[in-house]
């Protein structure tokens, strides 16, 4: 079992990565649709 604090940090990091990834995807789509 992972410690709660570690799990919380991991989830926050995962969310941050997904958010950046989505930003990049939408940015690429904007360029393509231009």
PDB file as gemmi writes it, atoms N, CA and C in Angstrom:
CRYST1    1.000    1.000    1.000  90.00  90.00  90.00 P 1                      
ATOM      1  N   UNK A   1       0.839  -1.215   0.000  1.00  0.00           N  
ATOM      2  CA  UNK A   1       0.000   0.000   0.000  1.00  0.00           C  
ATOM      3  C   UNK A   1       0.874   1.265   0.000  1.00  0.00           C  
ATOM      4  N   UNK A   2       0.486   2.222  -0.786  1.00  0.00           N  
ATOM      5  CA  UNK A   2       1.225   3.483  -0.833  1.00  0.00           C  
ATOM      6  C   UNK A   2       0.761   4.398   0.299  1.00  0.00           C  
ATOM      7  N   UNK A   3       1.686   5.190   0.842  1.00  0.00           N  
ATOM      8  CA  UNK A   3       1.279   6.174   1.843  1.00  0.00           C  
ATOM      9  C   UNK A   3       0.309   7.179   1.224  1.00  0.00           C  
ATOM     10  N   UNK A   4      -0.632   7.665   2.016  1.00  0.00           N  
ATOM     11  CA  UNK A   4      -1.664   8.581   1.514  1.00  0.00           C  
ATOM     12  C   UNK A   4      -1.068   9.830   0.874  1.00  0.00           C  
ATOM     13  N   UNK A   5      -0.047  10.392   1.508  1.00  0.00           N  
ATOM     14  CA  UNK A   5       0.555  11.622   0.990  1.00  0.00           C  
ATOM     15  C   UNK A   5       1.180  11.372  -0.377  1.00  0.00           C  
ATOM     16  N   UNK A   6       1.832  10.235  -0.523  1.00  0.00           N  
ATOM     17  CA  UNK A   6       2.467   9.893  -1.799  1.00  0.00           C  
ATOM     18  C   UNK A   6       1.413   9.722  -2.879  1.00  0.00           C  
ATOM     19  N   UNK A   7       0.348   9.022  -2.543  1.00  0.00           N  
ATOM     20  CA  UNK A   7      -0.741   8.779  -3.492  1.00  0.00           C  
ATOM     21  C   UNK A   7      -1.381  10.095  -3.917  1.00  0.00           C  
ATOM     22  N   UNK A   8      -1.595  10.981  -2.983  1.00  0.00           N  
ATOM     23  CA  UNK A   8      -2.188  12.295  -3.255  1.00  0.00           C  
ATOM     24  C   UNK A   8      -1.294  13.090  -4.206  1.00  0.00           C  
ATOM     25  N   UNK A   9       0.008  13.090  -3.928  1.00  0.00           N  
ATOM     26  CA  UNK A   9       0.972  13.800  -4.772  1.00  0.00           C  
ATOM     27  C   UNK A   9       0.983  13.208  -6.172  1.00  0.00           C  
ATOM     28  N   UNK A  10       0.939  11.883  -6.247  1.00  0.00           N  
ATOM     29  CA  UNK A  10       0.952  11.186  -7.532  1.00  0.00           C  
ATOM     30  C   UNK A  10      -0.274  11.548  -8.357  1.00  0.00           C  
ATOM     31  N   UNK A  11      -1.438  11.596  -7.716  1.00  0.00           N  
ATOM     32  CA  UNK A  11      -2.681  11.946  -8.405  1.00  0.00           C  
ATOM     33  C   UNK A  11      -2.640  13.386  -8.907  1.00  0.00           C  
ATOM     34  N   UNK A  12      -2.096  14.286  -8.096  1.00  0.00           N  
ATOM     35  CA  UNK A  12      -1.967  15.689  -8.492  1.00  0.00           C  
ATOM     36  C   UNK A  12      -1.024  15.817  -9.681  1.00  0.00           C  
ATOM     37  N   UNK A  13       0.077  15.076  -9.637  1.00  0.00           N  
ATOM     38  CA  UNK A  13       1.063  15.091 -10.714  1.00  0.00           C  
ATOM     39  C   UNK A  13       0.452  14.536 -11.995  1.00  0.00           C  
ATOM     40  N   UNK A  14      -0.292  13.443 -11.862  1.00  0.00           N  
ATOM     41  CA  UNK A  14      -0.963  12.816 -12.997  1.00  0.00           C  
ATOM     42  C   UNK A  14      -1.942  13.790 -13.640  1.00  0.00           C  
ATOM     43  N   UNK A  15      -2.695  14.500 -12.806  1.00  0.00           N  
ATOM     44  CA  UNK A  15      -3.651  15.495 -13.294  1.00  0.00           C  
ATOM     45  C   UNK A  15      -2.932  16.622 -14.030  1.00  0.00           C  
ATOM     46  N   UNK A  16      -1.813  17.060 -13.477  1.00  0.00           N  
ATOM     47  CA  UNK A  16      -1.023  18.137 -14.068  1.00  0.00           C  
ATOM     48  C   UNK A  16      -0.494  17.726 -15.441  1.00  0.00           C  
ATOM     49  N   UNK A  17      -0.007  16.503 -15.545  1.00  0.00           N  
ATOM     50  CA  UNK A  17       0.512  15.968 -16.808  1.00  0.00           C  
ATOM     51  C   UNK A  17      -0.604  15.895 -17.847  1.00  0.00           C  
ATOM     52  N   UNK A  18      -1.758  15.389 -17.443  1.00  0.00           N  
ATOM     53  CA  UNK A  18      -2.908  15.292 -18.349  1.00  0.00           C  
ATOM     54  C   UNK A  18      -3.334  16.678 -18.821  1.00  0.00           C  
ATOM     55  N   UNK A  19      -3.326  17.641 -17.912  1.00  0.00           N  
ATOM     56  CA  UNK A  19      -3.720  19.002 -18.232  1.00  0.00           C  
ATOM     57  C   UNK A  19      -2.773  19.598 -19.273  1.00  0.00           C  
ATOM     58  N   UNK A  20      -1.459  19.402 -19.079  1.00  0.00           N  
ATOM     59  CA  UNK A  20      -0.462  19.886 -20.034  1.00  0.00           C  
ATOM     60  C   UNK A  20      -0.618  19.174 -21.369  1.00  0.00           C  
ATOM     61  N   UNK A  21      -0.857  17.876 -21.318  1.00  0.00           N  
ATOM     62  CA  UNK A  21      -1.019  17.068 -22.528  1.00  0.00           C  
ATOM     63  C   UNK A  21      -2.222  17.553 -23.336  1.00  0.00           C  
ATOM     64  N   UNK A  22      -3.328  17.796 -22.651  1.00  0.00           N  
ATOM     65  CA  UNK A  22      -4.534  18.310 -23.306  1.00  0.00           C  
ATOM     66  C   UNK A  22      -4.279  19.686 -23.915  1.00  0.00           C  
ATOM     67  N   UNK A  23      -3.520  20.500 -23.226  1.00  0.00           N  
ATOM     68  CA  UNK A  23      -3.160  21.829 -23.727  1.00  0.00           C  
ATOM     69  C   UNK A  23      -2.360  21.730 -25.018  1.00  0.00           C  
ATOM     70  N   UNK A  24      -1.411  20.792 -25.048  1.00  0.00           N  
ATOM     71  CA  UNK A  24      -0.589  20.576 -26.237  1.00  0.00           C  
ATOM     72  C   UNK A  24      -1.453  20.083 -27.392  1.00  0.00           C  
ATOM     73  N   UNK A  25      -2.350  19.132 -27.115  1.00  0.00           N  
ATOM     74  CA  UNK A  25      -3.238  18.579 -28.151  1.00  0.00           C  
ATOM     75  C   UNK A  25      -4.105  19.685 -28.753  1.00  0.00           C  
ATOM     76  N   UNK A  26      -4.727  20.492 -27.916  1.00  0.00           N  
ATOM     77  CA  UNK A  26      -5.599  21.558 -28.408  1.00  0.00           C  
ATOM     78  C   UNK A  26      -4.791  22.611 -29.172  1.00  0.00           C  
ATOM     79  N   UNK A  27      -3.548  22.840 -28.746  1.00  0.00           N  
ATOM     80  CA  UNK A  27      -2.665  23.780 -29.427  1.00  0.00           C  
ATOM     81  C   UNK A  27      -2.344  23.282 -30.835  1.00  0.00           C  
ATOM     82  N   UNK A  28      -2.026  21.992 -30.952  1.00  0.00           N  
ATOM     83  CA  UNK A  28      -1.737  21.375 -32.248  1.00  0.00           C  
ATOM     84  C   UNK A  28      -2.977  21.435 -33.140  1.00  0.00           C  
ATOM     85  N   UNK A  29      -4.134  21.142 -32.579  1.00  0.00           N  
ATOM     86  CA  UNK A  29      -5.390  21.188 -33.332  1.00  0.00           C  
ATOM     87  C   UNK A  29      -5.643  22.600 -33.851  1.00  0.00           C  
ATOM     88  N   UNK A  30      -5.389  23.603 -33.024  1.00  0.00           N  
ATOM     89  CA  UNK A  30      -5.563  25.002 -33.417  1.00  0.00           C  
ATOM     90  C   UNK A  30      -4.661  25.342 -34.596  1.00  0.00           C  
ATOM     91  N   UNK A  31      -3.416  24.882 -34.551  1.00  0.00           N  
ATOM     92  CA  UNK A  31      -2.461  25.135 -35.636  1.00  0.00           C  
ATOM     93  C   UNK A  31      -2.959  24.469 -36.925  1.00  0.00           C  
ATOM     94  N   UNK A  32      -3.403  23.227 -36.797  1.00  0.00           N  
ATOM     95  CA  UNK A  32      -3.871  22.489 -37.979  1.00  0.00           C  
ATOM     96  C   UNK A  32      -5.132  23.107 -38.582  1.00  0.00           C  
ATOM     97  N   UNK A  33      -6.038  23.551 -37.717  1.00  0.00           N  
ATOM     98  CA  UNK A  33      -7.294  24.144 -38.204  1.00  0.00           C  
ATOM     99  C   UNK A  33      -7.082  25.586 -38.657  1.00  0.00           C  
ATOM    100  N   UNK A  34      -6.130  26.245 -38.003  1.00  0.00           N  
ATOM    101  CA  UNK A  34      -5.623  27.585 -38.254  1.00  0.00           C  
ATOM    102  C   UNK A  34      -6.566  28.520 -38.920  1.00  0.00           C  
TER     103      UNK A  34                                                      
END                                                                             
